[in-house]
Amino acid sequence: MKDFSDDLASLRRRLEQAHGYLRIDELERVRPQLETEASRPDLWDDPETARKVTSELAAVTDDLDLYEGLRRRLDDAETLFELGREEGDDSVEPEIAAAIADLASRLDELELRALFTGEYDERDAVCEVHSGAGGTDSQDWAEMLLRMYLRWAEKRGFTVELDEVQAGQEAGITSATFIVHGRYAYGLMRSERGVHRLVRISPFDANARRHTAFASVAVIPFMEEQDTEIEIDDKDLRIDTYRSSGAGGQHVNVTDSAVRITHLPTGIVTSCQNERSQHQNKERAMQILKAKLADLQRAEREAELAALSGEQKKVEWGSQIRSYVLHPYQQVKDLRSGFEVGNVEGVLDGDLDGLMEAYLRWERSAAEPAGE
């Protein structure tokens, strides 16, 4: 009988750590309160509050059920190992080994939760892709990035609301705005903020020369209406309506009711063309505007605190964060974490989890005081 003692002990230690970062004791304390609140007959008199309560209860229940399921599976594996060892039954080895491998894999995925430390990491994410230097290649690259994020979201079981796509002049897109809906969508997608660089043989160059193209990605947490304290004066807004135009295909629903809102004091522009009516497009564009203004306020507060404390923080926006090289070799490299991937096609097809996790680990290590 193979000795699985060390493997099982390691899993037990990891499960105890999960008990801490999942805040199991706290969740067990708040679940009855949320269940009581969710069962109130008048709860849905206020739909916004009702959605908030039911969403929080669902998240708490999911975490508790997940932890309890892992604990039971580990208990079962330990019991089976003890019985097999006492009875000298080698036939249970494959079952124990499979259980250990499955638990290790599940804990690997769960431990990503420990890397989410931001206030808004659990929220949905408002994302924008913009083409940069590189002409048609840049616009094609922006569309490739949009597809990459749509495929990534699909693989994770997230849903995507594509609010605005502006087609390029010859190919690709000049910009796109989309919202990723899913738990920890913002915590994951914020690893993508910055400038992305593509190096390849251009399909738009008749001489088949190598070209470099750039596109930028912006990500902010999506703020539900009841979460925002942003007051917007109507006189500070310019609202334009226009016929939507997109990249075609599945990217956008063509309507005659697209809305673009400009916040005059800040110059922030939001737009939506994907909803069925002008009213719905305006409402969604306003929600995105409030999220952007809230993010701007947070950035200003952080800058004020940094100035007061004498901190000098690196300006991240506009800096190149990642290179995707298709020629003369194949490699994706994140310039912050140093993480490299040789399968470029896989990354462009949505295999981003490794890059995102490496960024989160780099971010946490960078935030830790030296010597810890």
C-alpha positions in Angstrom: 0.0 0.0 0.0 1.5 3.3 -1.1 2.0 5.9 1.7 -0.2 8.9 1.0 0.3 10.5 4.4 2.4 13.5 3.2 0.0 14.2 0.3 -3.1 14.1 2.6 -1.3 16.2 5.2 -0.4 18.9 2.6 -4.0 19.0 1.4 -5.2 19.4 5.0 -2.9 22.3 5.5 -4.1 24.0 2.3 -7.7 23.5 3.3 -7.1 25.1 6.7 -5.6 28.1 4.9 -8.7 28.2 2.7 -10.8 28.4 5.9 -8.9 31.6 6.6 -8.9 33.4 3.3 -12.5 32.4 2.5 -13.5 33.8 6.0 -15.6 30.7 6.7 -16.3 31.7 10.3 -17.6 35.1 9.3 -19.7 33.6 6.4 -21.3 31.1 8.8 -22.2 34.0 11.0 -23.7 36.2 8.3 -25.6 33.6 6.3 -28.5 33.3 8.8 -28.9 37.1 8.8 -29.0 37.2 5.0 -31.4 34.2 4.8 -33.7 36.1 7.2 -33.4 39.3 5.1 -34.0 37.3 1.8 -37.2 35.7 3.2 -38.9 39.0 4.1 -42.2 39.2 2.3 -41.7 42.9 1.3 -38.1 42.4 0.1 -38.9 42.9 -3.6 -40.7 46.1 -2.9 -37.2 47.5 -3.4 -35.8 45.6 -6.3 -32.3 47.1 -6.1 -31.9 46.1 -2.4 -33.5 42.7 -3.1 -30.9 42.0 -5.9 -28.1 43.0 -3.6 -29.3 40.8 -0.7 -29.9 37.8 -2.9 -26.6 38.2 -4.7 -24.7 38.4 -1.5 -26.5 35.4 -0.1 -25.7 33.4 -3.2 -22.0 34.2 -3.0 -21.9 33.3 0.7 -23.7 30.1 0.1 -21.5 29.2 -2.8 -18.3 29.7 -0.7 -19.6 27.7 2.3 -20.9 24.8 0.0 -17.5 24.8 -1.8 -15.5 24.6 1.4 -17.8 22.0 2.9 -17.6 19.9 -0.2 -13.8 20.0 -0.2 -13.7 19.1 3.5 -15.9 16.1 3.0 -13.9 14.8 0.1 -10.7 15.1 2.0 -12.3 13.4 5.1 -13.4 10.6 2.8 -9.9 10.2 1.2 -8.2 10.2 4.6 -10.7 7.5 5.9 -10.2 5.4 2.8 -6.4 5.6 3.2 -6.6 4.5 6.8 -8.9 1.6 6.1 -6.8 0.5 3.2 -3.6 0.6 5.2 -5.1 -1.2 8.2 -6.5 -4.0 5.9 -3.6 -4.1 3.5 -5.9 -3.4 0.6 -3.9 -2.2 -2.3 -7.0 -2.0 -4.6 -8.0 1.4 -3.2 -4.8 3.0 -4.2 -6.1 4.3 -7.6 -9.2 5.8 -5.9 -7.1 7.6 -3.3 -4.6 8.9 -5.8 -7.5 10.2 -8.0 -9.1 11.9 -5.0 -5.8 13.6 -4.1 -5.2 14.8 -7.6 -8.7 16.2 -7.9 -8.5 17.9 -4.5 -5.1 19.4 -5.4 -6.5 20.8 -8.6 -9.6 22.2 -6.9 -7.4 23.9 -4.2 -5.1 25.3 -6.9 -8.1 27.1 -8.4 -9.5 28.1 -5.1 -6.2 29.6 -3.9 -6.5 32.2 -6.6 -9.1 33.8 -4.3 -6.4 34.6 -1.7 -4.9 36.9 -4.3 -7.9 39.1 -4.5 -7.4 41.9 -2.0 -8.9 44.9 -3.8 -12.1 46.5 -2.5 -13.9 46.0 -5.9 -12.3 42.7 -7.0 -15.6 40.7 -6.8 -17.4 43.1 -9.0 -18.2 43.0 -12.7 -15.7 44.8 -15.0 -16.3 47.6 -17.5 -13.6 47.2 -20.2 -12.5 49.2 -23.2 -10.2 48.3 -26.0 -8.7 51.1 -28.2 -6.4 50.7 -31.2 -3.2 52.7 -31.1 -0.1 53.3 -33.2 0.1 51.0 -36.2 -2.7 51.9 -38.5 -4.7 49.1 -39.9 -2.6 46.5 -38.1 -3.4 48.3 -34.8 -7.1 48.2 -35.6 -6.9 44.5 -36.5 -4.9 43.9 -33.2 -7.7 45.7 -31.2 -10.2 43.3 -32.7 -8.0 40.3 -31.9 -7.8 41.5 -28.3 -11.6 41.9 -28.1 -12.0 38.3 -29.4 -9.4 37.1 -26.9 -11.4 38.5 -23.9 -14.7 37.3 -25.2 -13.3 33.8 -25.5 -11.6 34.0 -22.1 -14.9 35.1 -20.5 -16.8 32.3 -22.3 -14.3 29.7 -21.0 -14.7 30.9 -17.4 -18.5 30.9 -17.6 -18.8 34.7 -17.4 -21.2 36.6 -19.6 -20.3 39.6 -21.7 -22.4 42.6 -22.6 -21.0 44.3 -25.6 -22.1 47.9 -25.5 -20.2 49.7 -28.2 -18.0 48.7 -31.1 -16.5 51.1 -33.6 -15.3 49.5 -36.9 -11.9 50.3 -38.3 -11.5 52.0 -41.7 -10.2 49.0 -43.6 -10.3 46.2 -41.0 -10.6 45.5 -37.3 -12.0 48.0 -34.8 -10.9 51.4 -33.4 -12.6 50.8 -30.1 -15.0 48.6 -28.1 -16.7 48.9 -24.7 -17.9 45.8 -23.0 -18.9 44.6 -19.5 -17.8 41.3 -18.1 -20.4 39.9 -15.7 -19.1 37.3 -13.2 -17.7 37.0 -9.7 -14.2 38.4 -9.5 -14.4 39.6 -13.1 -12.8 42.9 -12.2 -10.2 41.3 -10.0 -9.1 39.2 -13.0 -9.5 41.8 -15.7 -7.6 44.6 -14.0 -4.4 42.6 -14.8 -5.1 43.6 -18.4 -4.9 47.4 -18.0 -2.3 49.0 -20.1 -0.8 48.9 -23.6 -0.5 45.5 -25.4 2.1 45.1 -28.2 1.9 42.7 -31.1 4.8 41.8 -33.4 4.0 39.8 -36.5 4.3 39.6 -40.3 1.5 42.0 -41.3 -1.3 40.5 -43.4 -1.9 44.0 -44.7 1.7 44.5 -46.1 2.1 43.3 -49.7 5.8 42.8 -49.1 5.1 40.6 -46.0 7.2 42.7 -43.7 7.2 42.5 -39.9 5.1 45.1 -38.2 4.5 46.2 -34.6 1.0 47.2 -33.5 -0.3 48.6 -30.2 -3.7 48.6 -28.5 -4.7 49.8 -25.1 -7.0 48.2 -22.5 -8.8 50.1 -19.8 -10.7 48.4 -17.0 -12.8 49.8 -14.1 -15.2 48.1 -11.7 -18.8 48.3 -12.7 -20.9 50.2 -10.1 -24.5 49.4 -9.7 -26.9 52.3 -9.4 -27.3 52.0 -5.7 -23.6 51.7 -5.1 -22.7 55.0 -6.6 -22.8 58.4 -4.8 -22.0 60.2 -8.0 -24.2 63.2 -8.6 -24.3 64.4 -12.2 -25.8 67.8 -13.2 -27.7 67.6 -16.5 -26.1 70.8 -17.7 -22.7 69.1 -17.5 -23.8 66.5 -20.1 -23.9 66.6 -23.9 -26.0 63.8 -25.3 -25.8 62.8 -28.9 -27.8 60.1 -30.7 -26.7 58.4 -33.9 -27.1 55.3 -35.9 -24.9 52.5 -34.6 -22.1 51.1 -36.7 -20.0 48.2 -35.7 -17.7 45.6 -36.9 -20.6 43.4 -38.1 -21.2 39.8 -37.5 -22.0 38.9 -33.9 -20.3 42.0 -32.5 -23.1 44.4 -32.4 -26.8 44.8 -32.9 -27.4 47.5 -35.5 -30.0 50.0 -34.3 -31.0 53.6 -34.9 -30.9 54.5 -31.3 -27.2 54.6 -30.2 -26.3 57.2 -27.5 -23.1 59.0 -26.8 -22.7 61.0 -23.6 -20.0 63.5 -23.0 -19.3 64.7 -19.5 -18.1 68.3 -20.2 -16.2 69.0 -17.0 -13.9 65.9 -17.3 -14.2 65.2 -21.1 -15.1 61.6 -20.3 -17.2 60.0 -23.1 -19.4 56.9 -22.9 -21.6 55.4 -25.5 -23.9 52.4 -25.9 -25.5 51.0 -29.1 -26.4 47.5 -28.1 -29.7 47.9 -26.3 -33.1 47.9 -28.1 -34.2 51.4 -27.4 -32.6 54.9 -27.1 -33.8 55.0 -23.5 -32.0 51.8 -22.6 -28.8 52.8 -24.4 -28.8 56.1 -22.5 -29.4 54.4 -19.2 -26.5 52.0 -19.8 -24.2 54.8 -21.0 -25.0 56.7 -17.8 -24.1 53.7 -15.7 -20.8 53.4 -17.4 -20.2 57.2 -17.0 -20.9 56.9 -13.2 -18.5 54.0 -12.9 -15.8 56.1 -14.8 -16.4 59.1 -12.6 -16.2 57.0 -9.4 -13.0 55.5 -10.6 -11.6 59.0 -11.4 -12.5 60.1 -7.8 -10.7 57.1 -6.4 -7.6 57.8 -8.4 -7.7 61.5 -7.3 -7.9 60.4 -3.6 -5.0 58.0 -4.0 -2.9 60.8 -5.7 -3.7 63.2 -2.8 -2.7 60.6 -0.2 0.4 59.8 -2.1 1.3 63.5 -2.2 0.7 63.9 1.5 2.8 60.9 2.4 5.6 61.7 -0.1 5.0 58.5 -2.0 6.0 58.4 -5.7 3.8 55.9 -7.5 4.6 54.7 -11.0 2.1 55.8 -13.6 0.8 52.5 -15.1 -1.5 53.8 -17.8 0.1 54.2 -21.2 3.0 51.8 -20.3 3.5 48.6 -22.3 2.5 45.7 -20.1 2.7 42.7 -22.4 4.2 41.7 -25.7 2.7 39.1 -28.1 5.4 38.0 -30.6 4.3 35.9 -33.6 7.5 36.4 -35.7 10.4 35.7 -35.7 9.6 33.5 -32.7 6.5 32.6 -30.7 6.1 34.1 -27.2 3.8 36.1 -25.0 5.6 37.9 -22.2 4.1 40.0 -19.4 6.7 42.7 -18.7 5.5 43.2 -15.1 5.5 39.6 -13.7 8.0 38.2 -16.2 5.6 35.4 -17.0 6.1 33.9 -20.4 4.0 31.6 -22.6 5.1 29.9 -25.8 1.6 29.0 -27.0 0.6 32.4 -28.5 -2.4 31.0 -30.4 -3.7 29.6 -27.1 -3.4 32.9 -25.4 -5.1 34.7 -28.3 -7.9 32.0 -28.1 -8.6 33.0 -24.4 -6.1 31.0 -22.3 -5.3 34.0 -20.1 -5.6 32.5 -16.6 -1.9 31.8 -16.2 -1.0 35.4 -17.2 -3.6 36.8 -14.9 -2.6 34.7 -11.9 1.1 35.5 -12.4 0.2 39.2 -12.4 -1.8 38.9 -9.2 1.0 37.0 -7.5 3.5 39.7 -8.7 1.2 42.4 -7.4 1.0 40.9 -4.0 4.7 40.3 -3.7 5.4 43.9 -4.8 3.1 45.2 -2.1 4.7 43.2 0.7 7.3 45.0 2.8 10.9 43.8 2.1 12.0 41.0 4.3 8.5 39.4 4.6 
